[in-house]
Amino acid sequence: MTERKRTDIDWEDARIFLALARHGSLSAAARVLCVNHATISRRLHSLEASLGHKLVERRPGGYVLTPAGSHAADVAGDMERAARSLTRGPSDGSPGGLVRVAASPGLSAGFLTSRLATLAMRYPRLDIDLAPDLRAVSLERHEADIAIRFDQPEDGDVLARPLATVGYGFYGIEDVCRLAEAGADPVLVGFNEADSTLSRATWLARHFPRARMAFRAKDHVAHAIAARSGAGLALLPHYIGRTSPLLRLCDLGLVPPSRDVFLLVRRRDREHPAIRVVADEVIGMFGQAGDLFV
């Protein structure tokens, strides 16, 4: 067997570089791939040598893609999708490959999971990776193919499509609501201290500075479960509160502000068949469930 030319591209180099591009650090990429830091670094240098370009720059917050690295990550992502499609056998013309969707934990568990999962049945060559995350993931760093994000996005070369305006209210079981509506000091369920800077958490703290926060958790689905147990009132998006058994909307004389939610894709991916199909499906899901949000 002849030795590989230095200018040939090793798919393993590209695959490992893609993980580094998505996760932004040697440690995170190594955890995902179950390899050590040295392997990530060695594969990165091998790919840079093969391409003749520097692909990443080390910054205090992690690795950032260079323009050449951004292009390489695009191509490596296409290679990954093609490799996954290849294992499925000949294409029947339907979209295929892996599409990674990032959304908040509440949207993921409270709305998207049950709906996105049905796509696997309708499109047998299409895989969906739904990643719940409170932070705003970076499309430019290829942490996701589609992001579903609250409030007006400020990313770079991305397309933003408004999906819905999400309304909020206080939800609790009948006994808890009755006491609060009669004028008793409300007992609340909310975000844990690590997430105290989130907009819903700061709004609660501003309007109920002395209220007891009886139970804290990381996302709205957990808040709804705690409220169903009688722990207190939870400030929930209507799409979770209205679909949670035993909970009802409580009238405290205060209406929390609504928030807009957007679908984001990289501009250069707007015509990618699999990404376009998933994006269109998500848009349809929100359109069909419009009354659930307001």
NUTI-773956 format. One record per residue (C-alpha): chain; x, y, z; residue number from 1. Coordinates in steps of 0.001 Angstrom, whole numbers, plus 524288, in hexadecimal, padded with zeros to 5 digits. Each point is the difference from the previous one (the first is absolute). Example, Ala and Ser with C-alpha at 12.3 -4.5 7.8 and 13.67 -1.06 7.14 Angstrom:
2
<atom chain="A" u="8300C" v="7EE6C" w="81E78" resi="1"/>
<atom chain="A" u="8055A" v="80D70" w="7FD6C" resi="2"/>
// end
This chain:
294
<atom chain="A" u="80000" v="80000" w="80000" resi="1"/>
<atom chain="A" u="8058A" v="80D2E" w="7FC26" resi="2"/>
<atom chain="A" u="801BC" v="80A98" w="80A18" resi="3"/>
<atom chain="A" u="7F568" v="80A5E" w="8003B" resi="4"/>
<atom chain="A" u="803F3" v="80C9B" w="7F966" resi="5"/>
<atom chain="A" u="80132" v="80B45" w="8096C" resi="6"/>
<atom chain="A" u="7F5CC" v="80792" w="7F858" resi="7"/>
<atom chain="A" u="7F5DB" v="7F526" w="8013B" resi="8"/>
<atom chain="A" u="7F560" v="80240" w="80A18" resi="9"/>
<atom chain="A" u="7FE2F" v="7F5F3" w="80AB9" resi="10"/>
<atom chain="A" u="7F197" v="7FF33" w="8039D" resi="11"/>
<atom chain="A" u="803A4" v="7FD21" w="80E16" resi="12"/>
<atom chain="A" u="80774" v="80CFA" w="8005F" resi="13"/>
<atom chain="A" u="7F405" v="806F6" w="7FA9E" resi="14"/>
<atom chain="A" u="7F6B2" v="7F91F" w="80950" resi="15"/>
<atom chain="A" u="807EF" v="803A4" w="80BED" resi="16"/>
<atom chain="A" u="801EC" v="80DFA" w="7FB37" resi="17"/>
<atom chain="A" u="7F143" v="80111" w="7FE4F" resi="18"/>
<atom chain="A" u="7FDF3" v="7FC47" w="80E48" resi="19"/>
<atom chain="A" u="809DB" v="80A61" w="80421" resi="20"/>
<atom chain="A" u="7F948" v="80A0B" w="7F75E" resi="21"/>
<atom chain="A" u="7F2C5" v="7FCD3" w="80604" resi="22"/>
<atom chain="A" u="803FE" v="7FF6B" w="80E37" resi="23"/>
<atom chain="A" u="80AA0" v="80A4E" w="80063" resi="24"/>
<atom chain="A" u="809D2" v="7F964" w="808F5" resi="25"/>
<atom chain="A" u="8090D" v="7F44D" w="8005D" resi="26"/>
<atom chain="A" u="7F996" v="7FB2B" w="80C67" resi="27"/>
<atom chain="A" u="7F21F" v="80074" w="7FABF" resi="28"/>
<atom chain="A" u="803B2" v="7F9B5" w="7F310" resi="29"/>
<atom chain="A" u="807C2" v="7F572" w="80705" resi="30"/>
<atom chain="A" u="7F45F" v="7FCC9" w="808D7" resi="31"/>
<atom chain="A" u="7F6A8" v="7FEE2" w="7F484" resi="32"/>
<atom chain="A" u="80932" v="7F75F" w="7F818" resi="33"/>
<atom chain="A" u="8054D" v="7F843" w="80BAE" resi="34"/>
<atom chain="A" u="80E27" v="802EA" w="7FC6E" resi="35"/>
<atom chain="A" u="80AB1" v="807A7" w="806CF" resi="36"/>
<atom chain="A" u="8045C" v="80E06" w="7FDC4" resi="37"/>
<atom chain="A" u="80C47" v="7FBD1" w="7F8EA" resi="38"/>
<atom chain="A" u="7F814" v="7F8D8" w="7F5B5" resi="39"/>
<atom chain="A" u="7F7AD" v="80C0C" w="7FD59" resi="40"/>
<atom chain="A" u="80C0A" v="8089C" w="7FEE9" resi="41"/>
<atom chain="A" u="8074C" v="7F665" w="7F75A" resi="42"/>
<atom chain="A" u="7F48D" v="7FE4C" w="7F6B7" resi="43"/>
<atom chain="A" u="7FE10" v="80EB3" w="7FF2B" resi="44"/>
<atom chain="A" u="80E41" v="80238" w="7FC5C" resi="45"/>
<atom chain="A" u="7FF3F" v="7F4F9" w="7F60E" resi="46"/>
<atom chain="A" u="7F431" v="80629" w="7F959" resi="47"/>
<atom chain="A" u="80627" v="80D7B" w="80011" resi="48"/>
<atom chain="A" u="80C47" v="7FA5A" w="7F9D5" resi="49"/>
<atom chain="A" u="7F7FC" v="7F901" w="7F59B" resi="50"/>
<atom chain="A" u="7F847" v="80C2F" w="7FC93" resi="51"/>
<atom chain="A" u="80B1D" v="809A8" w="80182" resi="52"/>
<atom chain="A" u="7F7AD" v="80941" w="80838" resi="53"/>
<atom chain="A" u="7FE84" v="80371" w="80E4C" resi="54"/>
<atom chain="A" u="7F248" v="7FBC1" w="803C2" resi="55"/>
<atom chain="A" u="7FE7B" v="804DD" w="80DF2" resi="56"/>
<atom chain="A" u="80517" v="80A8F" w="808EC" resi="57"/>
<atom chain="A" u="80180" v="7FE26" w="80E99" resi="58"/>
<atom chain="A" u="7F895" v="80A42" w="807DF" resi="59"/>
<atom chain="A" u="7FD9C" v="80145" w="80EAA" resi="60"/>
<atom chain="A" u="7F241" v="7FABB" w="7FE2B" resi="61"/>
<atom chain="A" u="80425" v="7F46C" w="7F79B" resi="62"/>
<atom chain="A" u="80310" v="7FD43" w="7F1C2" resi="63"/>
<atom chain="A" u="7FA86" v="80900" w="7F577" resi="64"/>
<atom chain="A" u="7FF50" v="7FC5A" w="7F1AD" resi="65"/>
<atom chain="A" u="807D4" v="8079A" w="7F614" resi="66"/>
<atom chain="A" u="7F982" v="802E2" w="7F2D3" resi="67"/>
<atom chain="A" u="806CA" v="7F3E3" w="7FAAD" resi="68"/>
<atom chain="A" u="7FB5F" v="7F86A" w="80BE3" resi="69"/>
<atom chain="A" u="7F1FF" v="80453" w="7FDF4" resi="70"/>
<atom chain="A" u="80083" v="7FB40" w="7F1F0" resi="71"/>
<atom chain="A" u="80643" v="7F335" w="8044A" resi="72"/>
<atom chain="A" u="7F573" v="7FE07" w="80A4E" resi="73"/>
<atom chain="A" u="7F574" v="801F4" w="7F5B2" resi="74"/>
<atom chain="A" u="80624" v="7F5CC" w="7F732" resi="75"/>
<atom chain="A" u="80290" v="7F69F" w="80B44" resi="76"/>
<atom chain="A" u="7F1C1" v="80139" w="80417" resi="77"/>
<atom chain="A" u="7FBCD" v="7FC74" w="7F231" resi="78"/>
<atom chain="A" u="8096C" v="7F47A" w="80061" resi="79"/>
<atom chain="A" u="7FA05" v="7FB87" w="80CD3" resi="80"/>
<atom chain="A" u="7F234" v="800A5" w="7FA9B" resi="81"/>
<atom chain="A" u="80439" v="7F8F0" w="7F398" resi="82"/>
<atom chain="A" u="806A6" v="7F54F" w="807EC" resi="83"/>
<atom chain="A" u="7F3B8" v="7FDDC" w="80804" resi="84"/>
<atom chain="A" u="7F7B7" v="7FF82" w="7F3BC" resi="85"/>
<atom chain="A" u="80965" v="7F64E" w="7F9CA" resi="86"/>
<atom chain="A" u="7FDB1" v="7F644" w="80AEB" resi="87"/>
<atom chain="A" u="7F160" v="80065" w="7FD03" resi="88"/>
<atom chain="A" u="801BE" v="7FAD1" w="7F22E" resi="89"/>
<atom chain="A" u="7FB89" v="80620" w="7F331" resi="90"/>
<atom chain="A" u="7F851" v="80C96" w="8010D" resi="91"/>
<atom chain="A" u="7F1AF" v="80010" w="7FC07" resi="92"/>
<atom chain="A" u="80066" v="80EAF" w="7FE5C" resi="93"/>
<atom chain="A" u="7FB9B" v="802DF" w="80DEB" resi="94"/>
<atom chain="A" u="80867" v="808CD" w="808A6" resi="95"/>
<atom chain="A" u="80A06" v="7F8EF" w="80840" resi="96"/>
<atom chain="A" u="80ADC" v="801EC" w="809CC" resi="97"/>
<atom chain="A" u="8010D" v="805E9" w="80D89" resi="98"/>
<atom chain="A" u="7F9C9" v="80D23" w="8032E" resi="99"/>
<atom chain="A" u="8034D" v="805C1" w="80D42" resi="100"/>
<atom chain="A" u="7F5CC" v="808BA" w="8065A" resi="101"/>
<atom chain="A" u="802CE" v="80853" w="80C02" resi="102"/>
<atom chain="A" u="7F53D" v="8058E" w="80891" resi="103"/>
<atom chain="A" u="7FD7D" v="80381" w="80E22" resi="104"/>
<atom chain="A" u="7FCF4" v="7F4BE" w="80947" resi="105"/>
<atom chain="A" u="7F206" v="804B4" w="80197" resi="106"/>
<atom chain="A" u="7FD53" v="800B5" w="7F16D" resi="107"/>
<atom chain="A" u="806F9" v="7F319" w="7FDD2" resi="108"/>
<atom chain="A" u="7F8B8" v="7F7FD" w="80A32" resi="109"/>
<atom chain="A" u="7F356" v="807B3" w="8002E" resi="110"/>
<atom chain="A" u="7FD90" v="8014A" w="7F16E" resi="111"/>
<atom chain="A" u="80A4B" v="7FB4B" w="7F65D" resi="112"/>
<atom chain="A" u="803B2" v="7F22E" w="80425" resi="113"/>
<atom chain="A" u="7F317" v="7F952" w="7FD2F" resi="114"/>
<atom chain="A" u="7FE6F" v="8073F" w="7F332" resi="115"/>
<atom chain="A" u="80DD2" v="7FEC4" w="7FAA1" resi="116"/>
<atom chain="A" u="80091" v="7F191" w="80368" resi="117"/>
<atom chain="A" u="7F55B" v="7FD25" w="7F610" resi="118"/>
<atom chain="A" u="808F3" v="804A4" w="7F509" resi="119"/>
<atom chain="A" u="80836" v="7F3BB" w="801A3" resi="120"/>
<atom chain="A" u="7F41A" v="7F810" w="7FC35" resi="121"/>
<atom chain="A" u="7FC7C" v="80876" w="7F454" resi="122"/>
<atom chain="A" u="80E05" v="80184" w="7FB08" resi="123"/>
<atom chain="A" u="80733" v="7F31E" w="8022C" resi="124"/>
<atom chain="A" u="80D17" v="8058D" w="7FB6E" resi="125"/>
<atom chain="A" u="7FF46" v="80BF5" w="808C4" resi="126"/>
<atom chain="A" u="805B6" v="8006A" w="80DCA" resi="127"/>
<atom chain="A" u="7FCA1" v="80AB6" w="809C6" resi="128"/>
<atom chain="A" u="808FA" v="803FA" w="80B2A" resi="129"/>
<atom chain="A" u="7F878" v="808D3" w="80967" resi="130"/>
<atom chain="A" u="80903" v="806B8" w="809C2" resi="131"/>
<atom chain="A" u="7F976" v="80724" w="80B68" resi="132"/>
<atom chain="A" u="8084F" v="80B4C" w="804C4" resi="133"/>
<atom chain="A" u="7FD18" v="80C91" w="80750" resi="134"/>
<atom chain="A" u="80B85" v="806EC" w="7F9B1" resi="135"/>
<atom chain="A" u="7FF48" v="80559" w="7F239" resi="136"/>
<atom chain="A" u="807C0" v="7F66E" w="7F7B3" resi="137"/>
<atom chain="A" u="80839" v="804FE" w="7F4B6" resi="138"/>
<atom chain="A" u="7FC07" v="7FC62" w="7F23E" resi="139"/>
<atom chain="A" u="80C7D" v="805E2" w="7FACB" resi="140"/>
<atom chain="A" u="807E2" v="7F69D" w="80855" resi="141"/>
<atom chain="A" u="7F78E" v="7F4D6" w="7FAE2" resi="142"/>
<atom chain="A" u="7FABD" v="7FC80" w="80D66" resi="143"/>
<atom chain="A" u="7F2ED" v="7FDD0" w="7F93C" resi="144"/>
<atom chain="A" u="7F9D7" v="80082" w="7F287" resi="145"/>
<atom chain="A" u="7F35D" v="80640" w="804BA" resi="146"/>
<atom chain="A" u="7FE2F" v="80845" w="80C35" resi="147"/>
<atom chain="A" u="7F2CE" v="8034F" w="805F2" resi="148"/>
<atom chain="A" u="80267" v="80BCD" w="80862" resi="149"/>
<atom chain="A" u="7F86F" v="809E5" w="807E5" resi="150"/>
<atom chain="A" u="800F4" v="80E91" w="7FD2D" resi="151"/>
<atom chain="A" u="805D6" v="806E9" w="7F445" resi="152"/>
<atom chain="A" u="80C6F" v="7F916" w="7FB99" resi="153"/>
<atom chain="A" u="80C93" v="80793" w="7FDC5" resi="154"/>
<atom chain="A" u="80816" v="7F59A" w="7F939" resi="155"/>
<atom chain="A" u="80829" v="80222" w="7F3E0" resi="156"/>
<atom chain="A" u="7FCAC" v="7F9D8" w="7F2FD" resi="157"/>
<atom chain="A" u="7F35B" v="7F951" w="803F8" resi="158"/>
<atom chain="A" u="7F1DE" v="8006A" w="7FBCB" resi="159"/>
<atom chain="A" u="7F5E9" v="8022B" w="80ABE" resi="160"/>
<atom chain="A" u="7F1C0" v="7FC15" w="7FE76" resi="161"/>
<atom chain="A" u="7F636" v="8042C" w="80A89" resi="162"/>
<atom chain="A" u="7F884" v="7F42C" w="804F1" resi="163"/>
<atom chain="A" u="7F6EB" v="804A0" w="80AC2" resi="164"/>
<atom chain="A" u="7FDB2" v="80992" w="80AEF" resi="165"/>
<atom chain="A" u="8004E" v="7F865" w="80CB8" resi="166"/>
<atom chain="A" u="7F771" v="80495" w="80B1A" resi="167"/>
<atom chain="A" u="8022A" v="7FCE2" w="80E69" resi="168"/>
<atom chain="A" u="7F7AA" v="7FEB7" w="80C1E" resi="169"/>
<atom chain="A" u="7FFE6" v="7FAE3" w="80DDC" resi="170"/>
<atom chain="A" u="7FB6D" v="7F1EA" w="80112" resi="171"/>
<atom chain="A" u="7FD11" v="7F7B2" w="80BD9" resi="172"/>
<atom chain="A" u="7F6D5" v="7F5D1" w="80565" resi="173"/>
<atom chain="A" u="7F279" v="80469" w="80446" resi="174"/>
<atom chain="A" u="802DE" v="8019F" w="80E92" resi="175"/>
<atom chain="A" u="80C83" v="807C9" w="7FDB5" resi="176"/>
<atom chain="A" u="7F97B" v="808D3" w="7F5FF" resi="177"/>
<atom chain="A" u="7F445" v="8028A" w="808AD" resi="178"/>
<atom chain="A" u="80888" v="80488" w="80B4B" resi="179"/>
<atom chain="A" u="80831" v="808F4" w="7F76E" resi="180"/>
<atom chain="A" u="7F412" v="805C2" w="7F952" resi="181"/>
<atom chain="A" u="7FA1D" v="802C2" w="80D6D" resi="182"/>
<atom chain="A" u="80B95" v="808A1" w="80354" resi="183"/>
<atom chain="A" u="80957" v="7F6C5" w="806FE" resi="184"/>
<atom chain="A" u="80E6A" v="80201" w="7FD8E" resi="185"/>
<atom chain="A" u="8035E" v="7F730" w="7F474" resi="186"/>
<atom chain="A" u="80985" v="7F4D8" w="80198" resi="187"/>
<atom chain="A" u="807B7" v="7FE66" w="7F37D" resi="188"/>
<atom chain="A" u="80720" v="7F5F0" w="7F7E0" resi="189"/>
<atom chain="A" u="80B18" v="80532" w="7F7A6" resi="190"/>
<atom chain="A" u="80D89" v="7FEC5" w="7FA43" resi="191"/>
<atom chain="A" u="80B9F" v="7FBAB" w="80800" resi="192"/>
<atom chain="A" u="80A6F" v="809A8" w="80435" resi="193"/>
<atom chain="A" u="80933" v="7FC92" w="7F4DA" resi="194"/>
<atom chain="A" u="7F5A4" v="804FB" w="7F67A" resi="195"/>
<atom chain="A" u="7FB8F" v="80BBF" w="807EB" resi="196"/>
<atom chain="A" u="803D4" v="80969" w="7F50D" resi="197"/>
<atom chain="A" u="7F62E" v="7FA56" w="7F65C" resi="198"/>
<atom chain="A" u="7F58A" v="809BF" w="7FC13" resi="199"/>
<atom chain="A" u="7F4BF" v="7F892" w="80678" resi="200"/>
<atom chain="A" u="807CB" v="7FE96" w="80C9B" resi="201"/>
<atom chain="A" u="80380" v="80E70" w="800A5" resi="202"/>
<atom chain="A" u="7F1E4" v="803D0" w="7FD23" resi="203"/>
<atom chain="A" u="7FB46" v="7F7A7" w="80B55" resi="204"/>
<atom chain="A" u="80A52" v="80586" w="8091D" resi="205"/>
<atom chain="A" u="7FC50" v="80DE1" w="7FC55" resi="206"/>
<atom chain="A" u="7F150" v="7FE51" w="801E7" resi="207"/>
<atom chain="A" u="8005A" v="7F68C" w="80B8E" resi="208"/>
<atom chain="A" u="80C61" v="803C2" w="8077B" resi="209"/>
<atom chain="A" u="7FB4B" v="7FA92" w="80D08" resi="210"/>
<atom chain="A" u="7F89C" v="7F40E" w="7FB5B" resi="211"/>
<atom chain="A" u="80483" v="7F2B1" w="80475" resi="212"/>
<atom chain="A" u="80634" v="7F80D" w="7F516" resi="213"/>
<atom chain="A" u="7FC48" v="7F2A9" w="80521" resi="214"/>
<atom chain="A" u="805AB" v="7F800" w="7F4F4" resi="215"/>
<atom chain="A" u="80A3C" v="802E2" w="7F5A5" resi="216"/>
<atom chain="A" u="80347" v="7F86C" w="7F3B3" resi="217"/>
<atom chain="A" u="806BB" v="8021E" w="7F30F" resi="218"/>
<atom chain="A" u="7F4B1" v="80076" w="7F655" resi="219"/>
<atom chain="A" u="7F180" v="80278" w="7FE7C" resi="220"/>
<atom chain="A" u="7FC52" v="7F1B5" w="7FE88" resi="221"/>
<atom chain="A" u="805C1" v="7FD48" w="80D74" resi="222"/>
<atom chain="A" u="7F8EA" v="80C0D" w="8053A" resi="223"/>
<atom chain="A" u="7F314" v="7FA8E" w="7FB05" resi="224"/>
<atom chain="A" u="80274" v="7F2F3" w="8069E" resi="225"/>
<atom chain="A" u="80304" v="806E9" w="80CD9" resi="226"/>
<atom chain="A" u="7F3D7" v="80862" w="7FEC1" resi="227"/>
<atom chain="A" u="7F7B6" v="7F3CB" w="7FDBA" resi="228"/>
<atom chain="A" u="80551" v="7FADB" w="80CD6" resi="229"/>
<atom chain="A" u="7FAE9" v="80C1A" w="806F5" resi="230"/>
<atom chain="A" u="80D34" v="80637" w="80293" resi="231"/>
<atom chain="A" u="7FB56" v="80D5A" w="7FB81" resi="232"/>
<atom chain="A" u="7FCA6" v="80849" w="7F43F" resi="233"/>
<atom chain="A" u="80882" v="7FEB3" w="7F3F1" resi="234"/>
<atom chain="A" u="801DF" v="80A85" w="7F5BB" resi="235"/>
<atom chain="A" u="7FE49" v="7F7B9" w="7F3CC" resi="236"/>
<atom chain="A" u="7FEB9" v="8020D" w="7F173" resi="237"/>
<atom chain="A" u="7F1F3" v="7FD23" w="7FC47" resi="238"/>
<atom chain="A" u="803E8" v="7F4B5" w="7F732" resi="239"/>
<atom chain="A" u="804AD" v="7F8C2" w="80C27" resi="240"/>
<atom chain="A" u="7F643" v="80502" w="809FD" resi="241"/>
<atom chain="A" u="7F401" v="7FD2A" w="7F7B8" resi="242"/>
<atom chain="A" u="80445" v="7F223" w="7FD0E" resi="243"/>
<atom chain="A" u="8040D" v="7FC51" w="80DE1" resi="244"/>
<atom chain="A" u="7F5F7" v="7F7AE" w="80732" resi="245"/>
<atom chain="A" u="7FA6B" v="805A9" w="80CB7" resi="246"/>
<atom chain="A" u="80529" v="80DBF" w="7FD60" resi="247"/>
<atom chain="A" u="7F7BF" v="80BE2" w="7FD40" resi="248"/>
<atom chain="A" u="80317" v="80E19" w="7FCC9" resi="249"/>
<atom chain="A" u="7FFC5" v="80886" w="80C2C" resi="250"/>
<atom chain="A" u="7FBF2" v="80E4F" w="7FFD3" resi="251"/>
<atom chain="A" u="8099B" v="807E9" w="80818" resi="252"/>
<atom chain="A" u="7FC9F" v="80CCC" w="7F94B" resi="253"/>
<atom chain="A" u="80D25" v="8003D" w="7F942" resi="254"/>
<atom chain="A" u="80284" v="7FBDB" w="7F1ED" resi="255"/>
<atom chain="A" u="80E18" v="7FBEE" w="7FD10" resi="256"/>
<atom chain="A" u="805AD" v="8051D" w="7F336" resi="257"/>
<atom chain="A" u="7FFC6" v="7F704" w="7F446" resi="258"/>
<atom chain="A" u="80BF0" v="7FC25" w="7F805" resi="259"/>
<atom chain="A" u="8022C" v="7FD66" w="7F1A5" resi="260"/>
<atom chain="A" u="8064B" v="7F36C" w="7FB74" resi="261"/>
<atom chain="A" u="807BD" v="7FEB9" w="7F35E" resi="262"/>
<atom chain="A" u="8055B" v="7F533" w="7F76C" resi="263"/>
<atom chain="A" u="80E07" v="80242" w="7FBA2" resi="264"/>
<atom chain="A" u="807D2" v="7F961" w="7F548" resi="265"/>
<atom chain="A" u="80CE1" v="80385" w="7F9B1" resi="266"/>
<atom chain="A" u="7FD77" v="8076F" w="7F370" resi="267"/>
<atom chain="A" u="80873" v="7F6A5" w="7F842" resi="268"/>
<atom chain="A" u="7F7F3" v="7F461" w="804F8" resi="269"/>
<atom chain="A" u="7F2A3" v="8050C" w="7FBF3" resi="270"/>
<atom chain="A" u="7FF84" v="7F738" w="7F3FF" resi="271"/>
<atom chain="A" u="805DE" v="7F3F3" w="80668" resi="272"/>
<atom chain="A" u="7F54B" v="7F5B7" w="7FDEC" resi="273"/>
<atom chain="A" u="7FFF1" v="7F9E9" w="80D8C" resi="274"/>
<atom chain="A" u="80174" v="80CD5" w="80765" resi="275"/>
<atom chain="A" u="7F588" v="8066C" w="7F7AA" resi="276"/>
<atom chain="A" u="7F678" v="7F4D1" w="8026F" resi="277"/>
<atom chain="A" u="801E5" v="80078" w="80EBD" resi="278"/>
<atom chain="A" u="7FF1D" v="80EDD" w="8003B" resi="279"/>
<atom chain="A" u="7F366" v="7FFB4" w="7F81E" resi="280"/>
<atom chain="A" u="7FA6B" v="7F591" w="808F7" resi="281"/>
<atom chain="A" u="80324" v="8080C" w="80C17" resi="282"/>
<atom chain="A" u="7F9AD" v="80C09" w="7F9FE" resi="283"/>
<atom chain="A" u="7F3E7" v="7F7DB" w="7FD3C" resi="284"/>
<atom chain="A" u="7FFBE" v="7FAAD" w="80DE4" resi="285"/>
<atom chain="A" u="7FFB8" v="80D90" w="805DC" resi="286"/>
<atom chain="A" u="7F5F3" v="804B1" w="7F62D" resi="287"/>
<atom chain="A" u="7F6B5" v="7F4D8" w="80305" resi="288"/>
<atom chain="A" u="8013C" v="80216" w="80EB0" resi="289"/>
<atom chain="A" u="7FEDD" v="80ED3" w="7FFAB" resi="290"/>
<atom chain="A" u="7F4DC" v="800AF" w="809E4" resi="291"/>
<atom chain="A" u="80819" v="7F862" w="809DC" resi="292"/>
<atom chain="A" u="809DE" v="80AF3" w="801A7" resi="293"/>
<atom chain="A" u="7F7EC" v="80C45" w="80257" resi="294"/>
// end
